[in-house]
Amino acid sequence: MPTLLQKVTEFFTSLIPIRIVTRHDQRSAVAALAHLMTVDEVQAIFRAAEAGNTDKLFALYRDILLAHSHLQTQFSTRKLAVLGDALNLQPFDKKRAEDVAAKDAVWPVTLHPDWITACNHLLDAVLWPVAVVEKVYRPSKKPGLTYELARLVPVPHDLLYFQEGRLQIKDTDDQGRPTGAAHDADAHRYMVHRGHLLTTPDHWGGPMRSLVFWWLLGTMDREWWARFLDRYGSPFIVGRYDKSDDDSR
């Protein structure tokens, strides 16, 4: 019979994620829809997101950034300011050997090949309401470590699911296609980042929501003007004057 210590050890070992679950086939993502946007369609997307379905909202965010050079530039500038900064890790208490050992154990993570990619993805939460990265571990051969970080896998926003009233991750099959089920974003497996101060629920859209109508106005004003002219004709100036006053005429 296993001892109590063995049972406790097995339980905590079972919480360590050693198998990747984030698989995503981009062909299953929502197709580009920015070219179909109207005021009514944007409002419909907002209402659907508020009810928990963020698929079209996050697809619209994606399309806006892909096609808007100024937003890309500003977003990239802010990301690079963080990613290019020098890292400095300090133990919580320099006098405690455990804290110093924890700092020494964490430092190699910043040298991991996936580190910059993961940080870059997590910084999306400056505009998106939230960003998620999956942590995957493997048994370690390093002295003092039982497990070490194997991978940091960005979770695409297409896989975020809010229809149960909380953040979940869509389950996918071996080909990366959603199965219709979802699981909680457990802290043992996922890093969840929100890079803003909004207290509204994630599925309401985050800071990027405030830019959608500015983008729509900026990209559609010429087309709306053309439609106006097509329907009502070119405007012309009307002047009024006193017929009895030659100077005014």
C-alpha positions in Angstrom: 0.0 0.0 0.0 1.3 3.5 -0.9 2.1 5.7 2.1 0.4 9.0 2.7 3.6 10.8 1.5 3.5 8.8 -1.7 -0.1 9.7 -2.3 0.5 13.4 -1.7 3.5 13.3 -4.0 1.5 11.5 -6.7 -1.3 14.1 -6.4 1.0 17.1 -6.8 2.9 15.4 -9.6 -0.4 14.9 -11.4 -0.9 18.7 -11.4 2.3 19.2 -13.4 1.4 19.6 -17.1 3.8 17.4 -19.1 1.6 17.1 -22.3 0.8 20.0 -24.6 -2.9 20.6 -25.2 -2.8 23.7 -27.3 -3.2 22.6 -30.9 -4.7 25.0 -33.4 -5.3 24.7 -37.1 -5.5 28.2 -38.5 -7.9 27.0 -41.2 -10.5 26.6 -38.5 -10.2 30.3 -37.5 -13.0 32.8 -38.3 -12.5 34.1 -41.8 -11.6 37.7 -42.4 -14.6 39.9 -41.9 -13.4 43.5 -41.6 -14.4 44.2 -45.2 -18.0 43.4 -44.3 -18.3 45.8 -41.4 -21.1 48.3 -40.9 -22.2 50.1 -37.8 -25.0 47.6 -37.3 -22.6 44.6 -37.8 -20.1 46.0 -35.2 -22.9 46.5 -32.7 -24.1 42.9 -33.3 -20.5 41.6 -32.7 -20.3 43.6 -29.4 -23.7 42.2 -28.2 -22.6 38.6 -29.1 -19.3 39.1 -27.1 -21.1 40.5 -24.1 -23.2 37.3 -24.1 -19.9 35.3 -24.1 -19.3 34.6 -27.8 -16.0 36.5 -28.7 -15.1 34.6 -31.9 -16.1 37.4 -34.3 -14.9 40.2 -31.9 -11.4 38.8 -31.7 -11.4 38.1 -35.4 -12.3 41.7 -36.0 -9.4 42.8 -33.7 -7.1 40.6 -35.7 -8.2 42.1 -39.0 -8.0 45.7 -37.8 -4.4 45.3 -36.7 -3.4 43.4 -39.8 -4.6 46.2 -42.1 -3.8 49.3 -40.0 -0.2 50.3 -40.3 -0.4 53.1 -37.7 -1.9 50.8 -35.0 0.8 48.2 -35.8 3.6 50.8 -35.4 2.3 52.1 -32.1 1.6 48.6 -30.8 5.1 47.3 -31.9 6.8 50.3 -30.4 5.3 49.7 -26.9 6.0 45.9 -27.2 9.6 46.4 -28.2 10.2 48.9 -25.3 9.3 46.0 -22.9 10.9 43.1 -24.8 14.1 45.0 -25.2 14.5 46.0 -21.6 17.2 44.3 -19.5 15.9 41.6 -17.1 16.9 41.8 -13.5 15.8 39.1 -11.1 16.2 39.5 -7.4 15.3 37.1 -4.6 12.4 38.3 -2.3 14.7 38.1 0.7 18.5 37.9 -0.1 19.2 36.5 3.3 17.0 33.4 2.8 18.7 30.6 1.0 15.3 29.3 -0.4 14.6 32.7 -2.1 18.0 32.8 -3.6 17.6 29.2 -4.9 14.2 30.1 -6.3 15.8 33.1 -8.2 18.6 30.8 -9.5 16.0 28.3 -10.7 13.9 30.9 -12.5 16.7 32.6 -14.3 17.2 29.9 -16.9 13.6 30.3 -17.9 14.4 33.7 -19.4 17.0 32.0 -21.6 14.5 29.5 -23.0 13.9 29.6 -26.8 10.2 30.2 -26.3 10.6 33.1 -23.8 10.5 36.1 -26.2 7.6 34.5 -28.2 5.6 33.9 -25.0 6.3 37.4 -23.7 5.3 38.9 -27.0 2.0 37.1 -27.0 1.3 38.0 -23.4 1.8 41.7 -24.3 -1.2 41.4 -26.6 -3.2 41.8 -23.4 -2.5 45.6 -23.6 -5.2 45.8 -26.3 -7.0 42.4 -26.1 -8.7 41.9 -22.8 -6.5 38.9 -21.9 -3.7 36.7 -23.3 -2.8 33.2 -22.3 0.3 31.0 -22.6 0.5 27.3 -21.9 3.3 25.9 -19.8 4.6 22.4 -20.5 7.2 20.7 -18.3 9.5 17.7 -18.6 11.5 15.6 -16.0 14.8 17.4 -15.2 18.3 16.0 -15.1 19.6 19.1 -13.3 20.6 18.7 -9.7 17.9 19.9 -7.3 15.1 20.0 -9.9 12.5 17.3 -10.5 10.9 19.1 -13.5 12.0 21.8 -15.8 10.3 24.0 -18.4 10.0 22.3 -21.8 7.8 24.7 -23.8 5.9 28.0 -23.6 3.0 27.8 -26.1 0.9 30.9 -27.0 -2.8 30.1 -26.9 -4.5 31.8 -29.9 -7.4 34.1 -29.1 -9.5 31.8 -31.4 -9.4 29.2 -28.6 -10.6 31.5 -25.8 -14.1 30.6 -24.6 -16.3 32.6 -22.3 -19.8 31.1 -22.8 -19.8 29.6 -19.3 -19.2 33.0 -17.7 -15.5 32.5 -17.1 -12.3 32.2 -19.1 -11.9 28.7 -20.6 -9.8 27.2 -23.4 -11.5 25.3 -26.3 -10.6 21.6 -26.6 -9.2 20.6 -30.0 -8.6 17.3 -31.7 -5.3 16.0 -32.9 -5.6 18.2 -36.0 -6.1 21.4 -34.0 -9.9 21.8 -34.8 -12.2 22.7 -31.9 -14.3 19.8 -30.7 -17.1 21.9 -29.1 -15.9 21.3 -25.5 -13.7 23.5 -23.3 -11.7 23.3 -20.1 -10.8 25.9 -17.4 -7.6 27.9 -17.7 -5.9 26.2 -14.7 -3.1 28.1 -13.1 -0.9 25.0 -13.1 -1.0 24.9 -16.9 -1.6 28.4 -18.1 -0.2 31.9 -17.6 -3.0 34.4 -17.9 -2.1 38.1 -18.4 -4.2 41.3 -18.4 -2.1 44.3 -19.3 -4.7 47.0 -18.6 -6.6 48.5 -15.7 -10.2 47.8 -16.9 -12.4 45.9 -14.4 -15.0 44.9 -17.0 -15.3 41.2 -17.9 -12.8 39.9 -20.5 -15.6 39.1 -23.0 -16.6 42.7 -23.2 -13.6 43.4 -25.3 -10.9 45.2 -23.3 -9.1 48.4 -24.5 -9.2 47.5 -28.2 -13.0 47.9 -28.2 -12.6 51.7 -27.8 -10.7 51.8 -31.2 -13.1 49.8 -33.3 -15.4 52.7 -34.3 -12.5 55.0 -34.8 -11.1 52.4 -37.2 -14.5 52.0 -38.9 -14.9 55.8 -39.4 -11.3 56.1 -40.7 -11.7 53.3 -43.2 -15.3 53.8 -44.3 -15.8 57.6 -44.4 -14.8 57.9 -48.1 -17.1 55.0 -49.1 -20.0 56.5 -47.0 -19.4 59.9 -48.7 -19.4 58.2 -52.2 -22.7 56.5 -51.3 -24.2 59.8 -50.2 -23.2 61.5 -53.4 -24.5 58.6 -55.4 -27.9 58.8 -53.7 -28.3 62.6 -53.2 -25.9 64.1 -55.8 -23.1 66.6 -55.2 -24.0 69.4 -52.8 -24.0 72.9 -54.0 -23.9 76.3 -52.3 -27.1 78.3 -51.7 -26.7 82.0 -51.1 -29.4 84.5 -50.1 -29.3 88.3 -50.6 -31.7 91.3 -50.6 -32.9 91.7 -54.1 -33.4 95.4 -53.6 -29.8 95.8 -52.5 -27.3 95.8 -55.4 -24.3 95.8 -53.2 -25.5 92.6 -51.4 -26.2 91.0 -54.8 
